Amino acid sequence: MTAPVRITWGAAAQAEVARRFEATRDAETRLRYQMVLLAGEGRTAAQVGRLVRRSHDTVLRVLRRYQARGSDGVPRRRPPGRRPRRPAAWDAELLRVIELDPHAVGVRSAVWTTGLLAAYLLGATGHRAGLETVRQRLHRAGYVCKRPTWSLKRKAEEDPAWAKNGYGWRRS
């Protein structure tokens, strides 16, 4: 059985943890500061785990990190593994070009797809990225990737062959 972890602190340390608890916007980090605050009130790791619905091991890990590094050790760390190596120019070009008509940058399509974006960005920046990487980056920027179910009426009226007026097109 592991030795219990006791948090003993002065008023300044408790006030710092309470301040960070109130200031953070990340739910998991806030929960971890709450673990430290509850342990500081004299609760055991098992009691804290039951209150915050986390495992005993998670509570112990957070409390030990607090003891070792103070308030800076409490927030959840980045998962292990290598960081994505996407150049900033790739991100900037993706966000710039998604707002444009594909024809404006020499892509022969009426709409952007993740495949077309990945191919265009490879040519424009020299960085190869998979379809899922493109989709995730677009999602983080607030875009939704889905099949288009519409055509532009304006373009269909300008060029009758543009919208494949034969099947599925209704004149209004």
C-alpha positions as CSV (number, residue, x, y, z in Angstrom):
1,M,0.0,0.0,0.0
2,T,1.3,3.4,-0.9
3,A,1.9,6.1,1.8
4,P,-0.8,8.7,2.0
5,V,-0.1,12.0,0.5
6,R,-0.7,14.9,2.8
7,I,-0.9,18.5,1.6
8,T,0.2,21.0,4.1
9,W,0.4,24.6,3.1
10,G,0.3,28.2,4.2
11,A,-2.3,30.8,3.4
12,A,-0.4,32.1,0.4
13,A,-0.1,28.6,-1.2
14,Q,-3.8,27.9,-0.6
15,A,-4.8,31.3,-2.0
16,E,-2.6,30.7,-5.1
17,V,-4.3,27.3,-5.8
18,A,-7.7,28.8,-5.2
19,R,-6.9,31.7,-7.6
20,R,-5.8,29.3,-10.3
21,F,-8.9,27.1,-9.7
22,E,-11.1,30.1,-10.3
23,A,-9.1,31.5,-13.2
24,T,-8.7,28.4,-15.4
25,R,-11.1,27.8,-18.2
26,D,-10.0,24.2,-18.9
27,A,-12.4,21.8,-17.1
28,E,-9.7,19.1,-16.5
29,T,-7.2,21.5,-15.0
30,R,-9.9,23.1,-12.8
31,L,-10.8,19.6,-11.5
32,R,-7.1,18.9,-10.7
33,Y,-6.8,22.2,-8.8
34,Q,-10.0,21.1,-6.9
35,M,-8.2,17.8,-6.0
36,V,-5.4,19.7,-4.4
37,L,-7.8,22.0,-2.6
38,L,-9.8,19.0,-1.2
39,A,-6.6,17.3,-0.1
40,G,-5.5,20.5,1.6
41,E,-8.7,20.3,3.6
42,G,-7.5,17.0,5.1
43,R,-9.2,14.5,2.8
44,T,-7.4,11.4,1.7
45,A,-6.7,10.6,-1.9
46,A,-9.5,7.9,-1.9
47,Q,-12.0,10.4,-0.5
48,V,-11.0,13.0,-3.1
49,G,-11.2,10.4,-5.9
50,R,-14.7,9.5,-4.9
51,L,-15.8,13.2,-4.8
52,V,-14.3,14.2,-8.2
53,R,-15.0,10.8,-9.8
54,R,-11.4,10.1,-10.7
55,S,-9.3,7.1,-9.8
56,H,-7.2,6.9,-6.7
57,D,-4.0,6.7,-8.9
58,T,-4.9,9.9,-10.8
59,V,-5.5,11.8,-7.5
60,L,-2.1,10.6,-6.1
61,R,-0.3,11.5,-9.3
62,V,-1.8,15.1,-9.2
63,L,-1.0,15.5,-5.5
64,R,2.6,14.3,-6.0
65,R,3.1,16.6,-8.9
66,Y,1.8,19.5,-6.7
67,Q,4.2,18.6,-4.0
68,A,7.1,18.4,-6.4
69,R,6.4,21.4,-8.6
70,G,3.8,23.5,-6.8
71,S,0.9,25.0,-8.7
72,D,2.6,24.8,-12.0
73,G,2.7,21.0,-11.8
74,V,-1.1,20.6,-11.5
75,P,-2.4,21.2,-15.0
76,R,-2.7,18.2,-17.3
77,R,0.4,17.6,-19.3
78,R,0.5,17.1,-23.0
79,P,0.3,13.4,-23.9
80,P,3.6,11.7,-24.8
81,G,4.6,11.4,-28.4
82,R,6.0,13.7,-31.0
83,R,4.3,17.0,-31.7
84,P,2.8,17.6,-35.1
85,R,5.4,19.2,-37.4
86,R,3.1,21.3,-39.4
87,P,4.7,24.5,-40.6
88,A,3.0,27.7,-39.7
89,A,2.9,28.6,-43.4
90,W,0.8,25.4,-44.0
91,D,-1.8,26.5,-41.5
92,A,-1.9,30.0,-42.8
93,E,-2.3,28.9,-46.4
94,L,-5.1,26.5,-45.4
95,L,-7.0,29.2,-43.6
96,R,-6.5,31.6,-46.5
97,V,-7.4,29.3,-49.3
98,I,-10.5,27.8,-47.7
99,E,-12.3,31.1,-48.1
100,L,-11.5,31.2,-51.8
101,D,-13.2,29.6,-54.8
102,P,-10.9,26.6,-55.8
103,H,-10.8,28.0,-59.3
104,A,-9.1,31.2,-57.9
105,V,-6.0,29.2,-57.0
106,G,-6.0,26.9,-60.1
107,V,-7.9,23.9,-58.8
108,R,-10.5,22.6,-61.2
109,S,-13.4,22.0,-58.9
110,A,-16.5,23.8,-57.8
111,V,-16.0,23.0,-54.1
112,W,-13.1,22.1,-51.8
113,T,-12.6,18.6,-50.5
114,T,-10.1,17.5,-47.9
115,G,-8.3,15.6,-50.7
116,L,-8.1,18.7,-52.9
117,L,-7.0,20.8,-50.0
118,A,-4.2,18.3,-49.1
119,A,-3.0,18.2,-52.7
120,Y,-3.1,21.9,-53.1
121,L,-1.2,22.5,-49.8
122,L,1.4,20.0,-50.8
123,G,2.1,22.0,-54.0
124,A,1.9,25.4,-52.3
125,T,3.9,24.7,-49.1
126,G,5.8,21.4,-49.8
127,H,4.3,19.9,-46.7
128,R,2.5,16.6,-47.1
129,A,-0.5,16.1,-44.8
130,G,-3.2,13.4,-44.7
131,L,-6.9,13.9,-45.2
132,E,-7.6,13.5,-41.5
133,T,-5.0,16.2,-40.6
134,V,-6.7,18.6,-43.0
135,R,-10.1,17.7,-41.6
136,Q,-9.0,18.2,-38.0
137,R,-7.4,21.5,-38.7
138,L,-10.5,22.8,-40.4
139,H,-12.6,21.5,-37.5
140,R,-10.4,23.4,-35.0
141,A,-10.9,26.6,-37.2
142,G,-14.7,26.2,-37.0
143,Y,-15.3,24.6,-40.4
144,V,-17.5,21.5,-41.0
145,C,-16.5,19.0,-43.7
146,K,-19.4,17.3,-45.3
147,R,-20.8,16.6,-48.8
148,P,-22.4,19.5,-50.5
149,T,-26.1,19.0,-51.2
150,W,-26.6,22.2,-53.1
151,S,-25.4,24.1,-56.2
152,L,-25.2,27.8,-56.7
153,K,-28.2,29.0,-58.5
154,R,-26.3,32.1,-59.8
155,K,-23.7,29.9,-61.6
156,A,-26.3,27.5,-62.9
157,E,-28.2,30.4,-64.5
158,E,-25.0,31.9,-66.0
159,D,-23.9,28.6,-67.5
160,P,-26.6,25.9,-68.0
161,A,-24.0,23.1,-68.3
162,W,-22.3,24.1,-65.0
163,A,-24.8,22.4,-62.6
164,K,-25.4,19.3,-64.7
165,N,-29.0,20.6,-65.2
166,G,-30.2,17.2,-66.5
167,Y,-30.6,15.2,-63.2
168,G,-31.7,16.5,-59.9
169,W,-31.9,20.2,-61.0
170,R,-35.2,22.0,-60.7
171,R,-35.8,25.4,-62.3
172,S,-37.4,27.9,-60.0
